[in-house]
Amino acid sequence: MKYSANPRVSNSSKRIVINTSPWIALSLCGQTSLLSMLYDEAYMPTAVKDEIVTGGRKMIGVKELDASSWIKIEKVKDAEKIELLYELEQGEAEVIVLAKEKGIQYVMIDERVARWQARILGLEVIGTLGILLKAKKLGLMSLL
């Protein structure tokens, strides 16, 4: 896949919070930079960063994260809210809580239960496939 000549398509100050599995999926297909083209700001909770780097420097997604200075790694301020989302894994819960704390409307989550919970809490959810389709539709990438 290759990118179009348009290096950035702004979505009127859209911000997004990213979960682990979509980051790893985009890393596998070499498309993490699409997030910087589709969103003005991209955030990742510390739990998600920790999940990505836990396996060591050679694990999928670590190199891409190191090279993505545009991602803002943030700690959730109210850790007690994470406990309210007890049915979710730590990273998923932090994605939702961080988005709510920062007033961010968009979250990138692939897991069904976490997507459902985010929607109940009023967040817009997009997954890995949704990002790839959006980028294709906007001409940011094409098949070779």
C-alpha positions in Angstrom: 0.0 0.0 0.0 1.1 3.5 -0.6 0.0 6.9 0.7 -1.5 9.7 -1.3 0.2 13.0 -1.8 -2.0 14.6 0.9 0.1 14.2 4.0 -2.7 15.1 6.4 -6.5 15.2 6.3 -7.8 17.1 9.2 -11.2 16.1 10.7 -11.9 19.4 12.4 -9.9 18.9 15.6 -10.8 15.3 16.1 -8.9 13.5 18.8 -8.8 9.8 19.5 -7.7 7.4 22.3 -6.1 4.2 21.1 -6.2 0.7 22.6 -3.6 -2.1 22.4 -5.0 -4.5 19.8 -5.8 -1.9 17.1 -2.3 -0.5 17.6 -0.7 -3.9 17.1 -2.9 -4.6 14.1 -2.0 -1.3 12.4 1.7 -2.0 13.3 1.5 -5.4 11.6 0.3 -3.9 8.3 2.6 -0.8 8.6 -0.2 1.7 8.9 0.1 3.3 12.3 0.9 6.7 10.7 -2.7 6.7 9.3 -3.8 7.8 12.8 -1.7 11.0 12.6 -3.3 11.7 9.2 -6.8 11.1 10.3 -6.8 12.7 13.7 -5.3 16.0 15.1 -4.4 14.4 18.4 -3.9 10.7 19.3 -3.7 9.6 22.9 -2.7 6.3 24.5 -3.2 5.5 28.2 -0.2 4.3 30.1 -1.8 0.8 30.6 -2.0 0.4 26.8 1.6 1.5 26.4 2.7 -0.9 29.1 0.8 -3.8 27.4 2.6 -3.0 24.1 6.1 -2.9 25.6 5.7 -5.7 28.1 7.0 -8.3 25.7 10.2 -6.4 25.1 11.7 -4.2 22.4 11.3 -6.7 19.6 7.6 -7.2 20.1 5.0 -6.1 17.5 4.1 -2.4 17.9 7.0 -1.3 20.1 9.2 0.0 17.3 6.2 1.8 15.8 5.3 3.3 19.2 8.9 4.5 19.6 8.8 6.2 16.2 5.4 7.9 16.8 6.3 11.1 18.7 2.8 12.4 17.8 1.1 10.0 20.2 0.5 11.4 23.6 0.9 8.9 26.5 -1.3 9.9 29.4 -2.1 8.5 32.8 -5.7 8.3 33.9 -6.3 10.8 36.7 -9.1 9.0 38.5 -8.0 5.4 38.8 -11.2 4.5 40.8 -13.3 5.0 37.6 -11.3 2.2 36.0 -12.6 -0.2 38.7 -16.2 0.6 37.6 -15.4 -1.0 34.2 -14.5 -4.3 36.0 -15.6 -6.5 33.0 -12.9 -4.9 30.8 -9.2 -5.4 30.7 -7.1 -2.6 32.2 -6.1 -1.1 28.9 -9.6 -1.0 27.5 -11.0 0.5 30.7 -8.2 3.2 30.7 -9.0 4.1 27.0 -12.6 4.8 28.0 -11.8 6.6 31.2 -9.1 8.7 29.6 -11.4 9.7 26.7 -14.1 10.8 29.2 -11.6 12.7 31.3 -10.2 14.6 28.4 -13.5 15.2 26.6 -12.4 13.1 23.7 -15.3 11.7 21.6 -13.4 8.9 19.6 -11.9 5.7 20.9 -10.2 3.0 18.8 -11.2 -0.4 20.3 -11.6 -3.8 18.6 -13.0 -5.9 21.4 -16.8 -6.3 21.4 -17.6 -5.8 25.1 -15.3 -2.8 25.4 -16.9 -1.3 22.2 -20.3 -1.8 23.6 -19.4 -0.2 27.0 -17.8 2.8 25.2 -21.0 3.3 23.2 -23.1 3.1 26.3 -21.0 5.9 27.8 -21.5 8.1 24.7 -18.3 7.6 22.9 -17.8 7.1 19.1 -16.0 3.8 18.5 -13.9 2.9 15.5 -11.8 -0.3 15.1 -8.8 -1.3 13.0 -10.9 -2.1 9.9 -12.8 1.2 10.3 -9.5 3.2 10.3 -8.3 1.3 7.2 -11.6 1.9 5.3 -11.7 5.6 6.3 -8.1 6.1 5.1 -8.9 4.3 1.8 -12.1 6.4 1.3 -10.1 9.6 1.9 -7.4 8.5 -0.6 -4.7 8.2 2.0 -3.8 4.7 0.9 -4.3 2.5 -2.1 -3.5 -1.1 -3.0 -0.2 -1.6 -4.9 
